[in-house]
Amino acid sequence: MSQETDKPSTDGGPPPMLGAGIAIGVGVGTALGVSLDNLALGIGVGLSLGVGIGMSLPQKKPADPGDEASRDDE
């Protein structure tokens, strides 16, 4: 069995950039929660924003080998 890592996952899992969005959101939410003296609210808002950011970030797509040949012609 060989595993191909350049193909996107089709198992219905989370998008690849969701974790990065959640990390950004929790960081911002923690800072917001500390500044407002309500950490639970800040983390909740940050987590919600992070999921939205993670879902909107573009996914990495494998490079098309034909793209390099067309660039050489220019």
PQR file with spaces between the fields and no chain letter, atoms N, CA, C, O and H, PARSE charges and radii, in Angstrom:
ATOM       1  N    MET     1       0.831   -1.180    0.000 -0.4000 1.5000
ATOM       2  CA   MET     1       0.000    0.000    0.000 -0.0000 2.0000
ATOM       3  C    MET     1       0.874    1.241    0.000  0.5500 1.7000
ATOM       4  O    MET     1       1.762    1.381    0.842 -0.5500 1.4000
ATOM       5  N    SER     2       0.629    2.133   -0.932 -0.4000 1.5000
ATOM       6  CA   SER     2       1.368    3.392   -0.953 -0.0000 2.0000
ATOM       7  C    SER     2       0.408    4.537   -0.667  0.5500 1.7000
ATOM       8  O    SER     2      -0.743    4.529   -1.104 -0.5500 1.4000
ATOM       9  H    SER     2      -0.092    2.019   -1.615  0.4000 1.0000
ATOM      10  N    GLN     3       0.897    5.509    0.066 -0.4000 1.5000
ATOM      11  CA   GLN     3       0.073    6.667    0.394 -0.0000 2.0000
ATOM      12  C    GLN     3       0.515    7.843   -0.464  0.5500 1.7000
ATOM      13  O    GLN     3       1.705    8.144   -0.554 -0.5500 1.4000
ATOM      14  H    GLN     3       1.832    5.515    0.421  0.4000 1.0000
ATOM      15  N    GLU     4      -0.444    8.498   -1.088 -0.4000 1.5000
ATOM      16  CA   GLU     4      -0.136    9.691   -1.857 -0.0000 2.0000
ATOM      17  C    GLU     4      -0.524   10.896   -1.017  0.5500 1.7000
ATOM      18  O    GLU     4      -1.689   11.060   -0.657 -0.5500 1.4000
ATOM      19  H    GLU     4      -1.410    8.253   -1.015  0.4000 1.0000
ATOM      20  N    THR     5       0.461   11.745   -0.704 -0.4000 1.5000
ATOM      21  CA   THR     5       0.201   12.874    0.184 -0.0000 2.0000
ATOM      22  C    THR     5      -0.173   14.144   -0.565  0.5500 1.7000
ATOM      23  O    THR     5      -0.571   15.126    0.060 -0.5500 1.4000
ATOM      24  H    THR     5       1.408   11.612   -0.997  0.4000 1.0000
ATOM      25  N    ASP     6      -0.054   14.149   -1.898 -0.4000 1.5000
ATOM      26  CA   ASP     6      -0.345   15.376   -2.627 -0.0000 2.0000
ATOM      27  C    ASP     6      -1.809   15.508   -3.023  0.5500 1.7000
ATOM      28  O    ASP     6      -2.209   16.541   -3.561 -0.5500 1.4000
ATOM      29  H    ASP     6       0.270   13.351   -2.406  0.4000 1.0000
ATOM      30  N    LYS     7      -2.604   14.496   -2.771 -0.4000 1.5000
ATOM      31  CA   LYS     7      -4.028   14.567   -3.107 -0.0000 2.0000
ATOM      32  C    LYS     7      -4.810   15.062   -1.887  0.5500 1.7000
ATOM      33  O    LYS     7      -4.481   14.694   -0.760 -0.5500 1.4000
ATOM      34  H    LYS     7      -2.279   13.657   -2.334  0.4000 1.0000
ATOM      35  N    PRO     8      -5.837   15.887   -2.093 -0.5600 1.5000
ATOM      36  CA   PRO     8      -6.649   16.344   -0.961  0.2800 2.0000
ATOM      37  C    PRO     8      -7.427   15.186   -0.345  0.5500 1.7000
ATOM      38  O    PRO     8      -7.774   14.221   -1.025 -0.5500 1.4000
ATOM      39  N    SER     9      -7.688   15.297    0.918 -0.4000 1.5000
ATOM      40  CA   SER     9      -8.405   14.256    1.643 -0.0000 2.0000
ATOM      41  C    SER     9      -9.865   14.217    1.208  0.5500 1.7000
ATOM      42  O    SER     9     -10.517   15.255    1.098 -0.5500 1.4000
ATOM      43  H    SER     9      -7.406   16.081    1.471  0.4000 1.0000
ATOM      44  N    THR    10     -10.368   13.024    0.966 -0.4000 1.5000
ATOM      45  CA   THR    10     -11.770   12.864    0.581 -0.0000 2.0000
ATOM      46  C    THR    10     -12.545   12.094    1.637  0.5500 1.7000
ATOM      47  O    THR    10     -13.642   11.604    1.369 -0.5500 1.4000
ATOM      48  H    THR    10      -9.839   12.180    1.055  0.4000 1.0000
ATOM      49  N    ASP    11     -11.979   11.982    2.846 -0.4000 1.5000
ATOM      50  CA   ASP    11     -12.646   11.210    3.885 -0.0000 2.0000
ATOM      51  C    ASP    11     -13.659   12.024    4.681  0.5500 1.7000
ATOM      52  O    ASP    11     -14.210   11.527    5.663 -0.5500 1.4000
ATOM      53  H    ASP    11     -11.088   12.380    3.064  0.4000 1.0000
ATOM      54  N    GLY    12     -13.913   13.263    4.277 -0.4000 1.5000
ATOM      55  CA   GLY    12     -14.898   14.082    4.973 -0.0000 2.0000
ATOM      56  C    GLY    12     -14.354   14.753    6.214  0.5500 1.7000
ATOM      57  O    GLY    12     -15.132   15.260    7.023 -0.5500 1.4000
ATOM      58  H    GLY    12     -13.466   13.667    3.479  0.4000 1.0000
ATOM      59  N    GLY    13     -13.046   14.774    6.392 -0.4000 1.5000
ATOM      60  CA   GLY    13     -12.434   15.409    7.548 -0.0000 2.0000
ATOM      61  C    GLY    13     -12.444   16.928    7.414  0.5500 1.7000
ATOM      62  O    GLY    13     -12.923   17.471    6.419 -0.5500 1.4000
ATOM      63  H    GLY    13     -12.414   14.363    5.735  0.4000 1.0000
ATOM      64  N    PRO    14     -11.910   17.604    8.427 -0.5600 1.5000
ATOM      65  CA   PRO    14     -11.903   19.073    8.385  0.2800 2.0000
ATOM      66  C    PRO    14     -10.947   19.591    7.315  0.5500 1.7000
ATOM      67  O    PRO    14      -9.996   18.904    6.944 -0.5500 1.4000
ATOM      68  N    PRO    15     -11.195   20.786    6.825 -0.5600 1.5000
ATOM      69  CA   PRO    15     -10.277   21.370    5.841  0.2800 2.0000
ATOM      70  C    PRO    15      -8.893   21.551    6.440  0.5500 1.7000
ATOM      71  O    PRO    15      -8.776   21.717    7.654 -0.5500 1.4000
ATOM      72  N    PRO    16      -7.847   21.526    5.634 -0.5600 1.5000
ATOM      73  CA   PRO    16      -6.490   21.580    6.166  0.2800 2.0000
ATOM      74  C    PRO    16      -6.153   22.866    6.920  0.5500 1.7000
ATOM      75  O    PRO    16      -5.293   22.833    7.800 -0.5500 1.4000
ATOM      76  N    MET    17      -6.786   23.988    6.615 -0.4000 1.5000
ATOM      77  CA   MET    17      -6.446   25.247    7.260 -0.0000 2.0000
ATOM      78  C    MET    17      -7.343   25.569    8.458  0.5500 1.7000
ATOM      79  O    MET    17      -7.236   26.656    9.027 -0.5500 1.4000
ATOM      80  H    MET    17      -7.485   24.015    5.900  0.4000 1.0000
ATOM      81  N    LEU    18      -8.211   24.659    8.845 -0.4000 1.5000
ATOM      82  CA   LEU    18      -9.112   24.912    9.958 -0.0000 2.0000
ATOM      83  C    LEU    18      -8.340   25.055   11.266  0.5500 1.7000
ATOM      84  O    LEU    18      -8.675   25.904   12.091 -0.5500 1.4000
ATOM      85  H    LEU    18      -8.298   23.776    8.383  0.4000 1.0000
ATOM      86  N    GLY    19      -7.335   24.251   11.459 -0.4000 1.5000
ATOM      87  CA   GLY    19      -6.525   24.318   12.681 -0.0000 2.0000
ATOM      88  C    GLY    19      -5.808   25.650   12.818  0.5500 1.7000
ATOM      89  O    GLY    19      -5.719   26.197   13.917 -0.5500 1.4000
ATOM      90  H    GLY    19      -7.063   23.561   10.788  0.4000 1.0000
ATOM      91  N    ALA    20      -5.296   26.174   11.714 -0.4000 1.5000
ATOM      92  CA   ALA    20      -4.617   27.471   11.752 -0.0000 2.0000
ATOM      93  C    ALA    20      -5.602   28.580   12.099  0.5500 1.7000
ATOM      94  O    ALA    20      -5.272   29.484   12.868 -0.5500 1.4000
ATOM      95  H    ALA    20      -5.368   25.730   10.822  0.4000 1.0000
ATOM      96  N    GLY    21      -6.796   28.521   11.546 -0.4000 1.5000
ATOM      97  CA   GLY    21      -7.807   29.524   11.855 -0.0000 2.0000
ATOM      98  C    GLY    21      -8.224   29.479   13.311  0.5500 1.7000
ATOM      99  O    GLY    21      -8.400   30.519   13.945 -0.5500 1.4000
ATOM     100  H    GLY    21      -7.064   27.787   10.921  0.4000 1.0000
ATOM     101  N    ILE    22      -8.381   28.278   13.842 -0.4000 1.5000
ATOM     102  CA   ILE    22      -8.755   28.138   15.252 -0.0000 2.0000
ATOM     103  C    ILE    22      -7.639   28.683   16.144  0.5500 1.7000
ATOM     104  O    ILE    22      -7.916   29.354   17.138 -0.5500 1.4000
ATOM     105  H    ILE    22      -8.238   27.433   13.327  0.4000 1.0000
ATOM     106  N    ALA    23      -6.398   28.404   15.801 -0.4000 1.5000
ATOM     107  CA   ALA    23      -5.273   28.898   16.602 -0.0000 2.0000
ATOM     108  C    ALA    23      -5.224   30.424   16.599  0.5500 1.7000
ATOM     109  O    ALA    23      -4.999   31.043   17.639 -0.5500 1.4000
ATOM     110  H    ALA    23      -6.174   27.859   14.993  0.4000 1.0000
ATOM     111  N    ILE    24      -5.434   31.027   15.435 -0.4000 1.5000
ATOM     112  CA   ILE    24      -5.453   32.490   15.346 -0.0000 2.0000
ATOM     113  C    ILE    24      -6.616   33.050   16.172  0.5500 1.7000
ATOM     114  O    ILE    24      -6.446   34.014   16.918 -0.5500 1.4000
ATOM     115  H    ILE    24      -5.618   30.525   14.590  0.4000 1.0000
ATOM     116  N    GLY    25      -7.774   32.449   16.035 -0.4000 1.5000
ATOM     117  CA   GLY    25      -8.956   32.929   16.746 -0.0000 2.0000
ATOM     118  C    GLY    25      -8.839   32.807   18.254  0.5500 1.7000
ATOM     119  O    GLY    25      -9.248   33.714   18.979 -0.5500 1.4000
ATOM     120  H    GLY    25      -7.911   31.665   15.429  0.4000 1.0000
ATOM     121  N    VAL    26      -8.291   31.712   18.734 -0.4000 1.5000
ATOM     122  CA   VAL    26      -8.140   31.540   20.184 -0.0000 2.0000
ATOM     123  C    VAL    26      -7.113   32.532   20.727  0.5500 1.7000
ATOM     124  O    VAL    26      -7.279   33.057   21.828 -0.5500 1.4000
ATOM     125  H    VAL    26      -7.958   30.976   18.145  0.4000 1.0000
ATOM     126  N    GLY    27      -6.059   32.789   19.963 -0.4000 1.5000
ATOM     127  CA   GLY    27      -5.066   33.776   20.400 -0.0000 2.0000
ATOM     128  C    GLY    27      -5.666   35.166   20.506  0.5500 1.7000
ATOM     129  O    GLY    27      -5.462   35.864   21.500 -0.5500 1.4000
ATOM     130  H    GLY    27      -5.924   32.362   19.068  0.4000 1.0000
ATOM     131  N    VAL    28      -6.406   35.569   19.480 -0.4000 1.5000
ATOM     132  CA   VAL    28      -7.058   36.887   19.494 -0.0000 2.0000
ATOM     133  C    VAL    28      -8.127   36.926   20.581  0.5500 1.7000
ATOM     134  O    VAL    28      -8.256   37.922   21.293 -0.5500 1.4000
ATOM     135  H    VAL    28      -6.572   35.002   18.673  0.4000 1.0000
ATOM     136  N    GLY    29      -8.884   35.856   20.707 -0.4000 1.5000
ATOM     137  CA   GLY    29      -9.941   35.807   21.716 -0.0000 2.0000
ATOM     138  C    GLY    29      -9.397   35.854   23.136  0.5500 1.7000
ATOM     139  O    GLY    29     -10.006   36.468   24.012 -0.5500 1.4000
ATOM     140  H    GLY    29      -8.779   35.048   20.128  0.4000 1.0000
ATOM     141  N    THR    30      -8.263   35.216   23.372 -0.4000 1.5000
ATOM     142  CA   THR    30      -7.653   35.265   24.704 -0.0000 2.0000
ATOM     143  C    THR    30      -7.208   36.684   25.034  0.5500 1.7000
ATOM     144  O    THR    30      -7.421   37.167   26.147 -0.5500 1.4000
ATOM     145  H    THR    30      -7.768   34.717   22.660  0.4000 1.0000
ATOM     146  N    ALA    31      -6.594   37.344   24.069 -0.4000 1.5000
ATOM     147  CA   ALA    31      -6.182   38.733   24.290 -0.0000 2.0000
ATOM     148  C    ALA    31      -7.397   39.622   24.539  0.5500 1.7000
ATOM     149  O    ALA    31      -7.363   40.493   25.408 -0.5500 1.4000
ATOM     150  H    ALA    31      -6.421   36.952   23.165  0.4000 1.0000
ATOM     151  N    LEU    32      -8.456   39.407   23.787 -0.4000 1.5000
ATOM     152  CA   LEU    32      -9.688   40.169   23.981 -0.0000 2.0000
ATOM     153  C    LEU    32     -10.299   39.879   25.352  0.5500 1.7000
ATOM     154  O    LEU    32     -10.755   40.791   26.042 -0.5500 1.4000
ATOM     155  H    LEU    32      -8.484   38.700   23.081  0.4000 1.0000
ATOM     156  N    GLY    33     -10.305   38.615   25.735 -0.4000 1.5000
ATOM     157  CA   GLY    33     -10.873   38.234   27.024 -0.0000 2.0000
ATOM     158  C    GLY    33     -10.101   38.799   28.202  0.5500 1.7000
ATOM     159  O    GLY    33     -10.698   39.199   29.201 -0.5500 1.4000
ATOM     160  H    GLY    33      -9.935   37.874   25.175  0.4000 1.0000
ATOM     161  N    VAL    34      -8.788   38.836   28.096 -0.4000 1.5000
ATOM     162  CA   VAL    34      -7.977   39.404   29.170 -0.0000 2.0000
ATOM     163  C    VAL    34      -8.215   40.909   29.270  0.5500 1.7000
ATOM     164  O    VAL    34      -8.322   41.458   30.367 -0.5500 1.4000
ATOM     165  H    VAL    34      -8.303   38.511   27.284  0.4000 1.0000
ATOM     166  N    SER    35      -8.297   41.571   28.108 -0.4000 1.5000
ATOM     167  CA   SER    35      -8.488   43.020   28.140 -0.0000 2.0000
ATOM     168  C    SER    35      -9.878   43.403   28.656  0.5500 1.7000
ATOM     169  O    SER    35     -10.035   44.452   29.281 -0.5500 1.4000
ATOM     170  H    SER    35      -8.209   41.124   27.218  0.4000 1.0000
ATOM     171  N    LEU    36     -10.881   42.569   28.402 -0.4000 1.5000
ATOM     172  CA   LEU    36     -12.236   42.845   28.883 -0.0000 2.0000
ATOM     173  C    LEU    36     -12.522   42.220   30.247  0.5500 1.7000
ATOM     174  O    LEU    36     -13.615   42.384   30.789 -0.5500 1.4000
ATOM     175  H    LEU    36     -10.754   41.716   27.894  0.4000 1.0000
ATOM     176  N    ASP    37     -11.555   41.513   30.795 -0.4000 1.5000
ATOM     177  CA   ASP    37     -11.691   40.829   32.087 -0.0000 2.0000
ATOM     178  C    ASP    37     -12.825   39.802   32.059  0.5500 1.7000
ATOM     179  O    ASP    37     -13.527   39.606   33.051 -0.5500 1.4000
ATOM     180  H    ASP    37     -10.667   41.380   30.355  0.4000 1.0000
ATOM     181  N    ASN    38     -12.989   39.150   30.902 -0.4000 1.5000
ATOM     182  CA   ASN    38     -13.986   38.083   30.765 -0.0000 2.0000
ATOM     183  C    ASN    38     -13.399   37.048   29.805  0.5500 1.7000
ATOM     184  O    ASN    38     -13.716   37.036   28.616 -0.5500 1.4000
ATOM     185  H    ASN    38     -12.419   39.309   30.096  0.4000 1.0000
ATOM     186  N    LEU    39     -12.546   36.189   30.337 -0.4000 1.5000
ATOM     187  CA   LEU    39     -11.790   35.242   29.515 -0.0000 2.0000
ATOM     188  C    LEU    39     -12.695   34.246   28.793  0.5500 1.7000
ATOM     189  O    LEU    39     -12.437   33.899   27.640 -0.5500 1.4000
ATOM     190  H    LEU    39     -12.289   36.199   31.304  0.4000 1.0000
ATOM     191  N    ALA    40     -13.748   33.784   29.458 -0.4000 1.5000
ATOM     192  CA   ALA    40     -14.640   32.808   28.829 -0.0000 2.0000
ATOM     193  C    ALA    40     -15.322   33.396   27.586  0.5500 1.7000
ATOM     194  O    ALA    40     -15.433   32.722   26.562 -0.5500 1.4000
ATOM     195  H    ALA    40     -13.958   34.066   30.394  0.4000 1.0000
ATOM     196  N    LEU    41     -15.770   34.629   27.674 -0.4000 1.5000
ATOM     197  CA   LEU    41     -16.385   35.284   26.523 -0.0000 2.0000
ATOM     198  C    LEU    41     -15.368   35.474   25.406  0.5500 1.7000
ATOM     199  O    LEU    41     -15.678   35.238   24.238 -0.5500 1.4000
ATOM     200  H    LEU    41     -15.680   35.177   28.506  0.4000 1.0000
ATOM     201  N    GLY    42     -14.169   35.893   25.751 -0.4000 1.5000
ATOM     202  CA   GLY    42     -13.129   36.131   24.744 -0.0000 2.0000
ATOM     203  C    GLY    42     -12.755   34.868   23.997  0.5500 1.7000
ATOM     204  O    GLY    42     -12.616   34.891   22.774 -0.5500 1.4000
ATOM     205  H    GLY    42     -13.918   36.085   26.700  0.4000 1.0000
ATOM     206  N    ILE    43     -12.590   33.763   24.715 -0.4000 1.5000
ATOM     207  CA   ILE    43     -12.232   32.511   24.056 -0.0000 2.0000
ATOM     208  C    ILE    43     -13.376   32.021   23.178  0.5500 1.7000
ATOM     209  O    ILE    43     -13.136   31.516   22.082 -0.5500 1.4000
ATOM     210  H    ILE    43     -12.703   33.744   25.708  0.4000 1.0000
ATOM     211  N    GLY    44     -14.604   32.159   23.637 -0.4000 1.5000
ATOM     212  CA   GLY    44     -15.756   31.746   22.830 -0.0000 2.0000
ATOM     213  C    GLY    44     -15.872   32.547   21.543  0.5500 1.7000
ATOM     214  O    GLY    44     -16.095   31.982   20.473 -0.5500 1.4000
ATOM     215  H    GLY    44     -14.799   32.569   24.528  0.4000 1.0000
ATOM     216  N    VAL    45     -15.721   33.862   21.648 -0.4000 1.5000
ATOM     217  CA   VAL    45     -15.798   34.715   20.460 -0.0000 2.0000
ATOM     218  C    VAL    45     -14.621   34.422   19.533  0.5500 1.7000
ATOM     219  O    VAL    45     -14.789   34.336   18.316 -0.5500 1.4000
ATOM     220  H    VAL    45     -15.540   34.320   22.518  0.4000 1.0000
ATOM     221  N    GLY    46     -13.430   34.269   20.111 -0.4000 1.5000
ATOM     222  CA   GLY    46     -12.242   33.976   19.304 -0.0000 2.0000
ATOM     223  C    GLY    46     -12.343   32.644   18.590  0.5500 1.7000
ATOM     224  O    GLY    46     -11.925   32.523   17.438 -0.5500 1.4000
ATOM     225  H    GLY    46     -13.294   34.339   21.099  0.4000 1.0000
ATOM     226  N    LEU    47     -12.888   31.651   19.256 -0.4000 1.5000
ATOM     227  CA   LEU    47     -13.056   30.338   18.635 -0.0000 2.0000
ATOM     228  C    LEU    47     -14.036   30.409   17.472  0.5500 1.7000
ATOM     229  O    LEU    47     -13.813   29.801   16.425 -0.5500 1.4000
ATOM     230  H    LEU    47     -13.228   31.749   20.191  0.4000 1.0000
ATOM     231  N    SER    48     -15.112   31.146   17.657 -0.4000 1.5000
ATOM     232  CA   SER    48     -16.087   31.309   16.570 -0.0000 2.0000
ATOM     233  C    SER    48     -15.468   32.028   15.377  0.5500 1.7000
ATOM     234  O    SER    48     -15.646   31.615   14.231 -0.5500 1.4000
ATOM     235  H    SER    48     -15.294   31.640   18.507  0.4000 1.0000
ATOM     236  N    LEU    49     -14.744   33.101   15.654 -0.4000 1.5000
ATOM     237  CA   LEU    49     -14.065   33.820   14.568 -0.0000 2.0000
ATOM     238  C    LEU    49     -13.005   32.943   13.905  0.5500 1.7000
ATOM     239  O    LEU    49     -12.839   32.982   12.686 -0.5500 1.4000
ATOM     240  H    LEU    49     -14.600   33.436   16.584  0.4000 1.0000
ATOM     241  N    GLY    50     -12.296   32.159   14.698 -0.4000 1.5000
ATOM     242  CA   GLY    50     -11.246   31.287   14.162 -0.0000 2.0000
ATOM     243  C    GLY    50     -11.781   30.226   13.224  0.5500 1.7000
ATOM     244  O    GLY    50     -11.152   29.922   12.210 -0.5500 1.4000
ATOM     245  H    GLY    50     -12.432   32.127   15.688  0.4000 1.0000
ATOM     246  N    VAL    51     -12.925   29.662   13.542 -0.4000 1.5000
ATOM     247  CA   VAL    51     -13.528   28.667   12.649 -0.0000 2.0000
ATOM     248  C    VAL    51     -13.916   29.337   11.329  0.5500 1.7000
ATOM     249  O    VAL    51     -13.724   28.766   10.255 -0.5500 1.4000
ATOM     250  H    VAL    51     -13.436   29.909   14.366  0.4000 1.0000
ATOM     251  N    GLY    52     -14.458   30.540   11.419 -0.4000 1.5000
ATOM     252  CA   GLY    52     -14.807   31.273   10.200 -0.0000 2.0000
ATOM     253  C    GLY    52     -13.583   31.605    9.366  0.5500 1.7000
ATOM     254  O    GLY    52     -13.616   31.497    8.140 -0.5500 1.4000
ATOM     255  H    GLY    52     -14.614   31.004   12.291  0.4000 1.0000
ATOM     256  N    ILE    53     -12.506   32.007   10.022 -0.4000 1.5000
ATOM     257  CA   ILE    53     -11.260   32.311    9.309 -0.0000 2.0000
ATOM     258  C    ILE    53     -10.691   31.043    8.685  0.5500 1.7000
ATOM     259  O    ILE    53     -10.267   31.057    7.529 -0.5500 1.4000
ATOM     260  H    ILE    53     -12.479   32.094   11.017  0.4000 1.0000
ATOM     261  N    GLY    54     -10.678   29.952    9.436 -0.4000 1.5000
ATOM     262  CA   GLY    54     -10.119   28.696    8.939 -0.0000 2.0000
ATOM     263  C    GLY    54     -10.874   28.139    7.748  0.5500 1.7000
ATOM     264  O    GLY    54     -10.280   27.548    6.847 -0.5500 1.4000
ATOM     265  H    GLY    54     -11.022   29.941   10.375  0.4000 1.0000
ATOM     266  N    MET    55     -12.177   28.327    7.746 -0.4000 1.5000
ATOM     267  CA   MET    55     -12.968   27.832    6.619 -0.0000 2.0000
ATOM     268  C    MET    55     -12.794   28.704    5.382  0.5500 1.7000
ATOM     269  O    MET    55     -12.975   28.223    4.264 -0.5500 1.4000
ATOM     270  H    MET    55     -12.660   28.807    8.478  0.4000 1.0000
ATOM     271  N    SER    56     -12.444   29.977    5.560 -0.4000 1.5000
ATOM     272  CA   SER    56     -12.318   30.875    4.418 -0.0000 2.0000
ATOM     273  C    SER    56     -10.913   30.916    3.833  0.5500 1.7000
ATOM     274  O    SER    56     -10.729   31.423    2.727 -0.5500 1.4000
ATOM     275  H    SER    56     -12.296   30.368    6.469  0.4000 1.0000
ATOM     276  N    LEU    57      -9.915   30.395    4.549 -0.4000 1.5000
ATOM     277  CA   LEU    57      -8.553   30.395    4.010 -0.0000 2.0000
ATOM     278  C    LEU    57      -8.472   29.443    2.820  0.5500 1.7000
ATOM     279  O    LEU    57      -9.086   28.376    2.833 -0.5500 1.4000
ATOM     280  H    LEU    57     -10.065   29.983    5.448  0.4000 1.0000
ATOM     281  N    PRO    58      -7.723   29.825    1.801 -0.5600 1.5000
ATOM     282  CA   PRO    58      -7.640   28.945    0.618  0.2800 2.0000
ATOM     283  C    PRO    58      -6.872   27.668    0.932  0.5500 1.7000
ATOM     284  O    PRO    58      -5.919   27.668    1.712 -0.5500 1.4000
ATOM     285  N    GLN    59      -7.307   26.592    0.312 -0.4000 1.5000
ATOM     286  CA   GLN    59      -6.628   25.320    0.484 -0.0000 2.0000
ATOM     287  C    GLN    59      -5.487   25.213   -0.511  0.5500 1.7000
ATOM     288  O    GLN    59      -5.567   25.749   -1.616 -0.5500 1.4000
ATOM     289  H    GLN    59      -8.081   26.592   -0.322  0.4000 1.0000
ATOM     290  N    LYS    60      -4.433   24.526   -0.123 -0.4000 1.5000
ATOM     291  CA   LYS    60      -3.310   24.324   -1.024 -0.0000 2.0000
ATOM     292  C    LYS    60      -3.710   23.320   -2.098  0.5500 1.7000
ATOM     293  O    LYS    60      -4.263   22.261   -1.803 -0.5500 1.4000
ATOM     294  H    LYS    60      -4.369   24.091    0.775  0.4000 1.0000
ATOM     295  N    LYS    61      -3.423   23.668   -3.336 -0.4000 1.5000
ATOM     296  CA   LYS    61      -3.719   22.773   -4.446 -0.0000 2.0000
ATOM     297  C    LYS    61      -2.407   22.325   -5.068  0.5500 1.7000
ATOM     298  O    LYS    61      -1.465   23.113   -5.157 -0.5500 1.4000
ATOM     299  H    LYS    61      -2.974   24.529   -3.576  0.4000 1.0000
ATOM     300  N    PRO    62      -2.330   21.076   -5.498 -0.5600 1.5000
ATOM     301  CA   PRO    62      -1.095   20.617   -6.131  0.2800 2.0000
ATOM     302  C    PRO    62      -0.819   21.393   -7.411  0.5500 1.7000
ATOM     303  O    PRO    62      -1.739   21.749   -8.147 -0.5500 1.4000
ATOM     304  N    ALA    63       0.448   21.649   -7.663 -0.4000 1.5000
ATOM     305  CA   ALA    63       0.842   22.396   -8.858 -0.0000 2.0000
ATOM     306  C    ALA    63       0.589   21.553  -10.103  0.5500 1.7000
ATOM     307  O    ALA    63       0.796   20.340  -10.098 -0.5500 1.4000
ATOM     308  H    ALA    63       1.196   21.360   -7.064  0.4000 1.0000
ATOM     309  N    ASP    64       0.144   22.204  -11.156 -0.4000 1.5000
ATOM     310  CA   ASP    64      -0.112   21.543  -12.423 -0.0000 2.0000
ATOM     311  C    ASP    64       1.186   21.514  -13.225  0.5500 1.7000
ATOM     312  O    ASP    64       1.755   22.573  -13.489 -0.5500 1.4000
ATOM     313  H    ASP    64      -0.024   23.189  -11.160  0.4000 1.0000
ATOM     314  N    PRO    65       1.670   20.343  -13.620 -0.5600 1.5000
ATOM     315  CA   PRO    65       2.927   20.283  -14.362  0.2800 2.0000
ATOM     316  C    PRO    65       2.881   21.054  -15.677  0.5500 1.7000
ATOM     317  O    PRO    65       3.923   21.492  -16.163 -0.5500 1.4000
ATOM     318  N    GLY    66       1.709   21.228  -16.258 -0.4000 1.5000
ATOM     319  CA   GLY    66       1.591   21.949  -17.520 -0.0000 2.0000
ATOM     320  C    GLY    66       1.802   23.450  -17.371  0.5500 1.7000
ATOM     321  O    GLY    66       2.074   24.132  -18.358 -0.5500 1.4000
ATOM     322  H    GLY    66       0.862   20.872  -15.863  0.4000 1.0000
ATOM     323  N    ASP    67       1.680   23.979  -16.147 -0.4000 1.5000
ATOM     324  CA   ASP    67       1.852   25.407  -15.930 -0.0000 2.0000
ATOM     325  C    ASP    67       3.275   25.866  -16.228  0.5500 1.7000
ATOM     326  O    ASP    67       3.467   26.947  -16.784 -0.5500 1.4000
ATOM     327  H    ASP    67       1.459   23.425  -15.344  0.4000 1.0000
ATOM     328  N    GLU    68       4.261   25.073  -15.875 -0.4000 1.5000
ATOM     329  CA   GLU    68       5.652   25.464  -16.097 -0.0000 2.0000
ATOM     330  C    GLU    68       5.981   25.522  -17.588  0.5500 1.7000
ATOM     331  O    GLU    68       6.741   26.389  -18.019 -0.5500 1.4000
ATOM     332  H    GLU    68       4.105   24.194  -15.424  0.4000 1.0000
ATOM     333  N    ALA    69       5.424   24.622  -18.367 -0.4000 1.5000
ATOM     334  CA   ALA    69       5.708   24.620  -19.802 -0.0000 2.0000
ATOM     335  C    ALA    69       5.132   25.860  -20.477  0.5500 1.7000
ATOM     336  O    ALA    69       5.747   26.416  -21.386 -0.5500 1.4000
ATOM     337  H    ALA    69       4.807   23.917  -18.018  0.4000 1.0000
ATOM     338  N    SER    70       3.962   26.291  -20.037 -0.4000 1.5000
ATOM     339  CA   SER    70       3.348   27.469  -20.651 -0.0000 2.0000
ATOM     340  C    SER    70       4.070   28.755  -20.238  0.5500 1.7000
ATOM     341  O    SER    70       4.026   29.742  -20.972 -0.5500 1.4000
ATOM     342  H    SER    70       3.462   25.839  -19.298  0.4000 1.0000
ATOM     343  N    ARG    71       4.724   28.761  -19.094 -0.4000 1.5000
ATOM     344  CA   ARG    71       5.455   29.940  -18.663 -0.0000 2.0000
ATOM     345  C    ARG    71       6.751   30.104  -19.441  0.5500 1.7000
ATOM     346  O    ARG    71       7.221   31.226  -19.627 -0.5500 1.4000
ATOM     347  H    ARG    71       4.759   27.959  -18.498  0.4000 1.0000
ATOM     348  N    ASP    72       7.334   29.006  -19.896 -0.4000 1.5000
ATOM     349  CA   ASP    72       8.590   29.081  -20.645 -0.0000 2.0000
ATOM     350  C    ASP    72       8.398   29.735  -22.006  0.5500 1.7000
ATOM     351  O    ASP    72       9.343   30.291  -22.566 -0.5500 1.4000
ATOM     352  H    ASP    72       6.953   28.094  -19.745  0.4000 1.0000
ATOM     353  N    ASP    73       7.188   29.673  -22.541 -0.4000 1.5000
ATOM     354  CA   ASP    73       6.922   30.237  -23.854 -0.0000 2.0000
ATOM     355  C    ASP    73       6.891   31.758  -23.840  0.5500 1.7000
ATOM     356  O    ASP    73       7.077   32.389  -24.881 -0.5500 1.4000
ATOM     357  H    ASP    73       6.420   29.221  -22.087  0.4000 1.0000
ATOM     358  N    GLU    74       6.662   32.350  -22.687 -0.4000 1.5000
ATOM     359  CA   GLU    74       6.510   33.809  -22.611 -0.0000 2.0000
ATOM     360  C    GLU    74       7.810   34.531  -22.687  0.5500 1.7000
ATOM     361  O    GLU    74       7.837   35.761  -22.637 -0.5500 1.4000
ATOM     362  H    GLU    74       6.511   31.838  -21.841  0.4000 1.0000
